[in-house]
Amino acid sequence: MESSALTYTTIREFAEQMDREDPLADYRDQFHIPRQANGKEFIYFTGNSLGLQPKTTRSFVEQELDDWARLGVEGHFRARNPWMPYHEFLAESTARLVGAYPQEVVVMNSLTVNLHLLMVSFYRPTHKRFKIVIEADAFPSDKYAVRSQLRFHGYDPETALIQLRSQSGDPVIPTQEIMDLIEREGNEIALIMIGGVNYYSGQAFEIEKITKAGHAKGCKVGFDLAHAVGNIHLKLHEWGPDFACWCSYKYLNSGPGGIAGIFVHDRHFQDSGLPRFEGWWGHNKNNRFNMPDEFEPMAGAEAWQLSNPPILPLAALRASMKIFEKVGMEALREKSEHLTGYLEYLISELNSDHNLRVITPSDPKQRGCQLSLQAKETGRAIFHRLTKRGVIVDWREPDVIRLAPVPLYNRFVEVWEFAQILTEEP
């Protein structure tokens, strides 16, 4: 079988050869790999829930702890990495990662907090244009957020929330069906807010096409990139959505509850009438400490900041972003497509009873480094059996096992070993 210019085979030697030829193979050694009680490494396929810890994270965080102990409040100015501008140290690397200008991005808060802050600015319903579009299988927190925004503005989610579903009932939603819905109902849609990569199916949505279609009908368009950032190629400035937000503890390996980030397109920066919730860290930094009564927003995405950022989570994120800067998304995506292509091939070849089907798009360009397996029966039993055999994967009700072989630290041999375990007799 050929995929991405490779001919896959079911023999272990193929996987071993792929690992020997992998230009990213050495990066695995830069991460802590969890181990079982017997000392053997787990097969860790849940980087889409929590990325593994870079070995440099401890030193990055300890540097700030040491400066805090040594300097106290003076660390804001005299620390090795002064805390006052600390979030700015991540601006350029974050911008490159998401395809934006540095002034269009800022790391701050957590994902759902940022989603609400951005909807304050970009969900501006009117009597005629008030609906929000979201995918039906969106992560529940996103649905909670958009429903609460609708209720806050006086609308009933039962009539004002449009949930995208495929006409066939398949978890994957064809782009053309999204285009057709926008064309059909766009005059009543105030905001299109969907995931860059759907957490459940692993589908990577076509951000550029959706954005253009939404804007053509006068809608604002935003994306939750929690499962897209650090996973797929992003060109946010070029593609033109109004905003985006993401977390950093999945593919960006910043640690549990790690700090999140936002993108706001620079065409909005001169809109003095754009509402936002205001806080002092979004105020002009040149006179912030003059303690003025009136808010004077910063020039870019930083204006959406509320409070001074937490330095320790920022330090953890910096450790991981240094790795991303060295590797680059081109190399990550190339390996990612091979890992998921190989995994899909093995599942297809070895799943003789056809109890499992991959619901993630077969085209690697339409997915990130995730495959979602839907079980016709005994799905939870399969999940528990994998766990007992040293495989860490993710179960999502009612019948899906999510697998995420991450190119920074997963190997082709792990994919092969997983496939053998998956197809063992119970």
Secondary structure as the mmCIF struct_conf table of DSSP 4:
data_model
#
loop_
_struct_conf.conf_type_id
_struct_conf.id
_struct_conf.beg_label_comp_id
_struct_conf.beg_label_asym_id
_struct_conf.beg_label_seq_id
_struct_conf.end_label_comp_id
_struct_conf.end_label_asym_id
_struct_conf.end_label_seq_id
STRN STRN1 GLU A 2 SER A 3
TURN_TY1_P TURN_TY1_P1 SER A 4 ALA A 5
STRN STRN2 LEU A 6 THR A 7
BEND BEND1 THR A 10 ILE A 11
HELX_RH_AL_P HELX_RH_AL_P1 ARG A 12 GLU A 21
TURN_TY1_P TURN_TY1_P2 PRO A 23 LEU A 24
HELX_RH_3T_P HELX_RH_3T_P1 ALA A 25 GLN A 30
STRN STRN3 PHE A 31 PHE A 31
HELX_LH_PP_P HELX_LH_PP_P1 HIS A 32 PRO A 34
STRN STRN4 ARG A 35 ARG A 35
TURN_TY1_P TURN_TY1_P3 ALA A 37 ASN A 38
BEND BEND2 GLY A 39 GLY A 39
HELX_LH_PP_P HELX_LH_PP_P2 LYS A 40 LYS A 40
STRN STRN5 GLU A 41 GLU A 41
HELX_LH_PP_P HELX_LH_PP_P3 PHE A 42 PHE A 42
STRN STRN6 ILE A 43 TYR A 44
STRN STRN7 THR A 46 THR A 46
TURN_TY1_P TURN_TY1_P4 GLY A 47 SER A 49
BEND BEND3 LEU A 50 LEU A 50
HELX_LH_PP_P HELX_LH_PP_P4 GLY A 51 GLN A 53
STRN STRN8 PRO A 54 PRO A 54
TURN_TY1_P TURN_TY1_P5 LYS A 55 THR A 56
HELX_RH_AL_P HELX_RH_AL_P2 THR A 57 LEU A 71
HELX_RH_3T_P HELX_RH_3T_P2 GLY A 72 GLU A 74
HELX_RH_AL_P HELX_RH_AL_P3 GLY A 75 ARG A 78
BEND BEND4 ALA A 79 ASN A 81
BEND BEND5 TRP A 83 TRP A 83
TURN_TY1_P TURN_TY1_P6 MET A 84 PRO A 85
HELX_RH_3T_P HELX_RH_3T_P3 TYR A 86 LEU A 90
HELX_RH_AL_P HELX_RH_AL_P4 ALA A 91 VAL A 98
TURN_TY1_P TURN_TY1_P7 GLY A 99 GLY A 99
HELX_RH_3T_P HELX_RH_3T_P4 PRO A 102 GLU A 104
STRN STRN9 VAL A 105 VAL A 107
BEND BEND6 ASN A 109 ASN A 109
HELX_RH_AL_P HELX_RH_AL_P5 LEU A 111 PHE A 122
BEND BEND7 HIS A 127 LYS A 128
STRN STRN10 LYS A 131 GLU A 135
TURN_TY1_P TURN_TY1_P8 ALA A 136 ASP A 137
BEND BEND8 ALA A 138 ALA A 138
HELX_RH_AL_P HELX_RH_AL_P6 PRO A 140 PHE A 152
TURN_TY1_P TURN_TY1_P9 HIS A 153 GLY A 154
HELX_RH_AL_P HELX_RH_AL_P7 PRO A 157 ALA A 160
STRN STRN11 LEU A 161 LEU A 164
TURN_TY1_P TURN_TY1_P10 GLN A 167 SER A 168
BEND BEND9 PRO A 171 VAL A 172
HELX_RH_AL_P HELX_RH_AL_P8 THR A 175 GLU A 185
HELX_RH_3T_P HELX_RH_3T_P5 GLY A 186 GLU A 188
STRN STRN12 ILE A 189 GLY A 195
BEND BEND10 GLY A 196 GLY A 196
STRN STRN13 VAL A 197 VAL A 197
TURN_TY1_P TURN_TY1_P11 TYR A 199 SER A 201
STRN STRN14 GLN A 203 ALA A 204
HELX_LH_PP_P HELX_LH_PP_P5 PHE A 205 PHE A 205
HELX_RH_AL_P HELX_RH_AL_P9 ILE A 207 ALA A 216
TURN_TY1_P TURN_TY1_P12 LYS A 217 GLY A 218
STRN STRN15 LYS A 220 ASP A 224
TURN_TY1_P TURN_TY1_P13 ALA A 226 ASN A 231
BEND BEND11 ILE A 232 ILE A 232
HELX_RH_AL_P HELX_RH_AL_P10 LEU A 236 TRP A 239
BEND BEND12 ASP A 242 ASP A 242
STRN STRN16 PHE A 243 TRP A 246
BEND BEND13 SER A 248 LYS A 250
TURN_TY1_P TURN_TY1_P14 TYR A 251 LEU A 252
TURN_TY1_P TURN_TY1_P15 PRO A 256 GLY A 257
STRN STRN17 GLY A 261 VAL A 264
HELX_RH_3T_P HELX_RH_3T_P6 ASP A 266 HIS A 268
TURN_TY1_P TURN_TY1_P16 PHE A 269 GLN A 270
TURN_TY1_P TURN_TY1_P17 SER A 272 GLY A 273
HELX_RH_3T_P HELX_RH_3T_P7 TRP A 280 GLY A 282
STRN STRN18 HIS A 283 HIS A 283
TURN_TY1_P TURN_TY1_P18 LYS A 285 ASN A 287
HELX_RH_3T_P HELX_RH_3T_P8 ARG A 288 ASN A 290
BEND BEND14 ASP A 293 GLU A 294
STRN STRN19 PRO A 297 PRO A 297
BEND BEND15 ALA A 299 GLY A 300
HELX_RH_3T_P HELX_RH_3T_P9 ALA A 301 TRP A 304
BEND BEND16 SER A 307 SER A 307
HELX_LH_PP_P HELX_LH_PP_P6 ASN A 308 PRO A 310
HELX_RH_AL_P HELX_RH_AL_P11 ILE A 311 VAL A 327
HELX_RH_AL_P HELX_RH_AL_P12 MET A 329 LEU A 350
TURN_TY1_P TURN_TY1_P19 SER A 352 ASP A 353
STRN STRN20 LEU A 356 VAL A 358
BEND BEND17 THR A 360 THR A 360
BEND BEND18 SER A 362 ASP A 363
HELX_RH_3T_P HELX_RH_3T_P10 PRO A 364 GLN A 366
STRN STRN21 ARG A 367 ARG A 367
BEND BEND19 CYS A 369 CYS A 369
STRN STRN22 LEU A 371 ALA A 375
BEND BEND20 LYS A 376 GLU A 377
HELX_RH_AL_P HELX_RH_AL_P13 GLY A 379 LYS A 388
TURN_TY1_P TURN_TY1_P20 ARG A 389 GLY A 390
STRN STRN23 VAL A 391 ILE A 392
STRN STRN24 ASP A 394 ARG A 396
TURN_TY1_P TURN_TY1_P21 GLU A 397 ASP A 399
STRN STRN25 VAL A 400 LEU A 403
STRN STRN26 ALA A 404 ALA A 404
TURN_TY1_P TURN_TY1_P22 PRO A 407 TYR A 409
HELX_RH_AL_P HELX_RH_AL_P14 PHE A 412 LEU A 422
TURN_TY1_P TURN_TY1_P23 THR A 423 THR A 423
BEND BEND21 GLU A 424 GLU A 424
#
